[in-house]
Amino acid sequence: MDAKRVGSSAPSSSAPSTKEVQSGTDLLALRAQLARAEKAARRAPTPVPVRPAQMNAKPVKPQREVELAGVATDDFSLARAHAKLREAVYEGQYHVCAHAIGHARAEGFLEHDIMQVLLAGRVRAVYPEDRRWLVCGYFEACGVALPLHVVVQHPYGTIGPDDAVLDIVTAFVPKHPHHIISRARLAVMLRYDDEQIRSRTAQVGNRAGHRSKGKWKRSA
C-alpha cells in the first residue's frame, strides 16, 4: 500500500510551471523589441537644428549689391586666399609698402600687428580683378583691442618664386569694423591718400570749439 502511494506521488516541484515559461517568453520578446527600437533610433538621421530668426541672412540693399560687384565673398575663395596668405607670410615672401607704413605711423600700430592680423585674422573679401584681398583682425594698444584692416595684393599664379611676393598695400583702422570695402572705395583710398599721411599731436588746450590760452583750466 505504501509502495503504491510512493509510485503515484505528484511530479516534483523542480519542473517550471506554465506561467513561468510564459513570463520568460514575454521578457525575451520585450528585450528584442527594445533592441530593434534602439537600432532604428541610431539609424534615423539627426534632425537639423532650427536656425534662430535673428541669425537668418538679411536681404542686401540694391545700393550695397552695386558696391559689392566684382568682390568675391564665397567660402571657397576666402579659404583658398587664406591658405596662400599664410604660406607667403611663413615663408617671409611679403613686402610692406610705404602706404601701409604711413598709416601705421599715423594710427599707432606696428609691423608685427600687421603680421598678427595676416596670420590670425580672416580674409573677408577677394578682389579678383585687382588681385587683392581684404584681411580683417585686431591689434592691441594700451590693453584695448582695436580693429585693423589690411589690404594685400598677390602676384599672378602660385606663390613660390623669390620674385613673387605679397605686397601689403595698406593697413588702417576702419570706422566700421569688419565692413567689406567696395572696389571703388578702395581705389579712391589708395589714389588720393597720396602716401602722405600726416599725424598730429593734440596740444594742451580747452575743449573743441572753445577758445583758450593754450593751457588747461583748473576745475573749480
C-alpha positions in Angstrom: 0.0 0.0 0.0 2.8 2.3 0.8 4.6 1.4 -2.4 1.6 2.4 -4.5 1.4 5.7 -2.7 5.1 6.3 -3.4 4.8 5.4 -7.1 1.7 7.5 -7.7 3.1 10.6 -6.0 2.8 14.1 -7.7 5.6 15.4 -10.0 8.5 17.2 -8.4 8.3 21.0 -7.9 11.6 21.5 -9.8 9.9 21.5 -13.2 8.9 25.0 -14.5 5.2 25.9 -14.5 3.3 27.2 -17.5 3.1 30.7 -16.0 6.8 30.9 -15.5 7.5 29.8 -19.1 5.1 32.4 -20.5 6.5 35.2 -18.4 10.1 34.3 -19.6 8.9 34.3 -23.2 7.3 37.8 -22.8 10.5 39.1 -21.2 12.6 37.9 -24.2 10.1 39.4 -26.6 10.3 42.8 -24.8 14.1 42.8 -24.9 14.1 42.0 -28.6 11.6 44.8 -29.2 13.7 47.3 -27.3 16.8 46.3 -29.2 15.0 46.8 -32.5 13.8 50.3 -31.3 17.4 51.3 -30.3 18.8 50.2 -33.7 16.0 52.2 -35.5 16.8 55.2 -33.4 20.5 55.0 -34.2 19.8 54.6 -37.9 17.4 57.6 -38.1 19.1 60.8 -39.4 19.8 63.6 -36.9 17.3 66.4 -37.2 18.7 69.7 -38.5 18.7 72.3 -35.7 16.4 75.2 -36.1 18.2 78.4 -37.0 17.2 81.3 -34.8 15.3 84.0 -36.6 17.8 86.8 -35.7 20.6 84.8 -37.5 18.8 84.5 -40.8 20.5 86.3 -43.7 19.0 89.7 -44.3 18.4 90.9 -47.8 21.1 93.0 -49.3 20.1 96.5 -50.3 20.3 97.4 -54.0 23.0 100.0 -53.4 25.1 97.5 -51.5 24.8 95.0 -54.3 26.2 97.6 -56.7 29.1 98.3 -54.3 29.9 94.6 -53.9 30.0 94.0 -57.7 33.3 92.3 -58.6 34.0 91.3 -54.9 34.1 87.5 -54.1 32.9 86.5 -50.6 32.2 82.8 -51.1 33.8 80.3 -48.7 35.9 78.6 -51.3 37.6 81.8 -52.5 38.2 83.0 -48.9 39.7 79.7 -47.8 42.0 79.5 -50.8 43.2 83.1 -50.3 43.8 82.5 -46.6 45.9 79.4 -47.3 48.1 81.3 -49.8 48.3 84.2 -47.4 49.6 82.1 -44.5 52.1 80.3 -46.8 53.6 83.6 -48.0 53.8 85.0 -44.5 55.5 81.9 -43.1 58.0 81.9 -46.0 58.7 85.6 -45.5 57.6 86.4 -49.0 55.9 89.8 -48.4 56.7 93.4 -48.7 55.2 96.3 -46.6 54.5 99.2 -48.9 55.0 102.9 -48.0 51.3 103.4 -47.8 50.9 100.8 -45.0 53.9 102.3 -43.2 52.4 105.8 -43.3 49.1 104.5 -41.8 51.0 102.6 -39.1 52.9 105.8 -38.0 49.7 107.9 -38.1 47.4 105.4 -36.3 49.7 103.8 -33.8 50.2 100.2 -34.9 53.4 98.3 -35.9 54.5 95.8 -38.5 54.1 92.9 -36.1 50.5 94.0 -35.6 50.0 93.7 -39.4 51.6 90.2 -39.4 49.3 89.2 -36.5 46.3 90.2 -38.5 47.5 88.3 -41.6 48.0 85.1 -39.5 45.2 85.2 -37.1 42.7 87.4 -38.9 40.1 86.5 -41.5 40.1 87.1 -45.3 36.7 88.8 -45.7 36.8 89.7 -49.4 38.6 88.8 -52.6 39.0 91.3 -55.4 39.8 89.1 -58.4 40.3 91.9 -61.0 42.7 93.8 -58.7 44.3 90.6 -57.3 43.8 91.9 -53.8 42.5 90.5 -50.5 40.9 92.3 -47.6 42.0 90.8 -44.2 40.3 91.8 -41.0 41.6 91.4 -37.5 42.6 93.2 -34.3 45.6 94.7 -32.7 46.2 95.6 -29.0 47.0 99.1 -27.9 47.2 100.0 -24.2 45.3 96.9 -23.3 42.4 97.7 -25.7 41.7 95.6 -28.8 41.2 97.8 -31.9 40.1 96.6 -35.3 42.7 96.6 -38.1 42.1 96.1 -41.9 45.0 95.0 -44.2 44.8 95.1 -48.0 47.2 92.6 -49.7 48.0 92.4 -53.4 49.2 89.0 -54.6 51.1 88.1 -57.8 49.7 86.1 -60.7 49.9 82.3 -60.4 51.1 80.4 -57.4 53.3 82.0 -54.7 56.7 80.3 -54.7 59.5 82.1 -56.7 61.6 84.6 -54.9 60.3 87.5 -57.1 56.7 86.6 -56.4 56.0 88.3 -53.1 52.9 89.7 -51.5 52.6 93.4 -51.4 50.9 94.7 -48.2 49.3 97.7 -50.0 47.8 99.4 -47.0 46.7 98.9 -43.4 44.3 101.1 -41.5 42.0 101.3 -38.5 38.5 101.3 -40.0 35.5 103.4 -38.9 33.2 100.4 -39.4 34.9 97.2 -38.2 34.8 94.1 -40.5 32.9 96.1 -43.1 33.7 94.9 -46.6 35.0 97.8 -48.7 33.9 98.1 -52.3 36.4 98.2 -55.1 35.6 101.9 -55.9 36.1 102.9 -52.3 39.4 101.1 -52.0 40.6 102.6 -55.3 39.8 106.1 -54.0 41.5 105.4 -50.7 44.7 104.3 -52.4 44.7 107.0 -55.1 44.0 110.1 -53.0 45.9 109.3 -49.8 49.0 110.2 -51.9 51.1 108.2 -49.5 51.5 111.4 -47.4 49.6 110.5 -44.2 50.2 113.2 -41.6 49.9 112.6 -37.9 49.1 115.4 -35.5 49.6 115.6 -31.7 46.8 117.3 -29.8 48.0 120.4 -28.0 47.1 121.3 -24.4 44.0 123.5 -24.5 40.3 123.8 -23.9 37.5 121.7 -25.3 37.0 121.6 -29.0 35.2 124.7 -30.3 36.2 126.9 -27.3 39.0 129.4 -27.4 41.6 129.3 -24.7 45.1 130.5 -24.0 46.6 127.1 -24.7 46.6 125.8 -21.1 44.4 123.5 -19.1 41.9 125.3 -16.9 41.7 124.3 -13.3 38.4 123.0 -12.2 36.5 125.0 -9.5 
